[in-house]
């Protein structure tokens, strides 16, 4: 049974509550299949609650000239003297260094100076070419030491589709690393991404991680129910939070806390 519609931003906000006492509360968002949407929706939600929010990247993001961000202040500057950035309650500020169609990270030393002004900091930690699936490149993700927790996106809009470059970023690297010759995307592909050192948890170390399975509105109820079962069966890896959502439908489908053997509880 699919859970009733519930505001996804409010759910994530509640899940992340234990980290808000840290200053700054810094969340790095990685993976594929909804990173930018997650950052936009959470940033806007927190601003509407009266908090000051900083959005930036540790790698590269699409320049505001090529993507309409629902943010209040845009500080995308050419290399040189950075702008004077000041946090404002109820406002989202975007910060980065212009590199043509993209913008890149500001110097980490500068970010460490600016971030404590803000109640919440959201950092996009890698790229995925807007595809539902990816395996990490050797250079990513870039998760700064100031990170409080990681939200790792996985796009389920690819399930049952042909496993090719149209749905999977760095597919050949994935095939070389995993020896997976599957012609289509199955739940085992997602499981391999959880298990492999270059997959979902790369660079997270002992940080708390929320694995956010997005695009579940594209699946049947049976397929949705199979996801947490197959992803957590006889799990022996690190602990993490597992949530199934659809940003498009603004719906939470499931949530589990996963220990080092299998899912230990289900909550709603």
N, C-alpha and C positions, 0 to 999 in steps of 0.2 A: 504494500500500500504506500502511495506517495504521501508524504507529510503535507499538511495544509500549507497554503501560501504563507510565507513569513518574510518580512523585510530582511534581505540578506545583509545589508549594511548593519542593521541593529544586531543581528546574530553575531557577525564578526566583531563588532564593537564589544559585545558582552564577552566573547571568547578571549579577546585581547586585554580585557580589564586588568588582569594581574600585572601587566607591564606598564601601566600608566603612571605609576609612582616614579619610574625612572625618568631622568631628565638629561637629554631629550628622550622621548619614546620614539625610537627609530625602527621602522619596519622596512626590510628589503624584500621586494617582490621579484620573483624569478619564474622561469619556466616559459610556457607557451599556452595560447588558447584563452587569453583574457587578461593579460598583465595590465595593459593600459586602462582597460575598463575598470579593473579592480582599483587601481590608483585613483582614477577619476571619481568613482562612486564613493570610495572611502573618504577621499579628500573633501569632497563636497558635503558628505554626511557630517563629518566632524566640524566643518566650517559652519554648517547650519545649526550645530549644537553650540556655537559660540567660541570654538577653539581656533587658534592660529595654526595653520598647516603649511609646511614647506614640502614641495615636490621637486625632486631632482633625480639624477641618474649617476651611477658609478661607471657606466659604459657610454651608450648613446641612445637618444630618443628622437622621435620625429620632431622637427622644428615646428613651432607654432604657425609658421607661414604655410605649412602643408597639412596641418591637423588642427582642428578647432578644439582646444582644451576648455573645459568649463571652469576656468580658474579666474581669479580676480586681478592678479599682478603677474606680469611676464618679464623676468629679468634674464634675457638671453643676450649676452654681450660678446663682442669680439675679444680675442685674447688681448690682455693688457690690464688696465686698471678696472677692477670689478665695481659694479654699482653698489650704492649704499642700500642694503636690504634691511627692512625693519618689519618684524612680525606685527600683525594686526588681528585682533580678535574677530572671528567670523569670516576670515579671508583666507584664500589659498594662494600661495606664492610659488611660481615656477622659476627655477634657477638653473642656469647652465651656460656653457660656452659655445657659441655658434660655430658650426662646421659645415655650412652649406645647407643641404636638405635635412641635416640632423643637428642636434646639439649634444655636446659631450659633458663630462663631469667637470665641476670646478675643482681646483686643488683641494686635497683632503684637509690640509691645514686651514684653509678658508672655511670649508664646511664645518669644521669643528668649532670655529669661532661663531658662525652664524646659527647653527642648529639649536643651541641651548635657548635662543630667544623664543622658539616655537614650542607649542604644546605637542604637536605630532609632526614627525618627519617621515615621508614616504620616498623610498629610493628604488628606481627600476634597476635591477642588478644584472640584466643580460638582454640579449636580443633573440627573437624567434622568427623574424620575417613574416609576422602575422599568420603563422601556420599553427595548427592545433597541437602538433607534437614536435619535440626536439630532443636531441642529446647535446650535452654541453660541449663546446669547443675547448681546446686546451687553455684558452685565455679567459674563459668565463665559467661560472658567474663571478662577479666582483662583489663580495660581501664585506663591507667595511667593518672593522673591529667595533665601531660604535653601534652596530646593529643590535637591537633588543630581541627581535624575533623575525622569522622568515615566513612569508606566504609564497608557496610554490604552486603555480598554476599548471594544470594538465587539461588539455582540451579533448573532450569526448565526442566532439563532432566528427572525429576521424574514425570512430569505431565502425568496423565492417567495410571500410573503404579500401581501395587498392593502396598498398603500402608503397608509395612513391614520393617523389620530391614535391608533389602538389600538396601533401598533407604533413610531411615530415622534414624538418630542417636538419641538415647534416645527416641525411639518410645513409650515405655510404660509410660515414664514420660509425654510425650505429651498427650497421651490418658487420663491419670489420671487428668492432669491439665485442659484439654479442654472438656473432656467427648465426644470427637469425636470418633465414632465407624466406620467411613467411611472405606469401604474395599479398595478403590482406592484413589489416589492422585488427588484432584480436585482443582480448583482455590480457593475454600473456605478454603482449608488447608493452602494455602499461606496467605490468608486474616487473618486467625486466628493467624498465626505467626507474622503478623504485629500488631495485636491488643493486644495480650497477654503480660502481664508484664514480662514473662520469654522468650519472643520471640525476634524478630529482634532488637528492640530498648532497650533491657535491658542494663542498665549501661551507656547509652548514655547521659542521662539527657538533658541539653540544648545545647549540642554540635551539630554542623551541621552534618547531616547524608546523605550520598548518598547510596540509596538502589540499588544495582547492580544486575539486573535479568540476569543471565548468561545462556548459553546453549540454546538460542532461535533458533539456527540452527536445533534443533531436532523437531521443531513445524511447523505447517502449518501457512499460513498467517492469517487465521481466528482466530486461537488460539492465535497468537501473538497480534492481535488487541484487543482481549478480555482481555488481562492481565491488562493493565493500567485502563481500564474501571471497571473491577471487583475489583481491589485492591484499587481504590480511590473513588468508589461510596459512596456518603454521608459520607465521611471521617470526623471524629470529633476528631482525635488524633493530635499528634504533626506534625509540618511541616517537610518535607524532600524532597530531590531530588530523582526522580525515573527514572532509565535508564534501557533500555533493550538492551542487547548486546549478541554477540557470540565472545568469545576469539578465538575459533577455526577458525571462518570465518573472524575475525577481522572486525566485522560489528556492527554499531549502528542502532538499530531498532526504538527506540523512546526515548524521554526524556521529562519529565514533572516536574514542580515545584508543589508540593502538599501542599496546605494550610490546615487549620483545618476544612474544609468542603468538598472540592473535588478538583480535579486538576484545577488549575486556568489558566495555559497556556501551550502550547505545542511549542517546539522550534526545529528548524533545520537550 
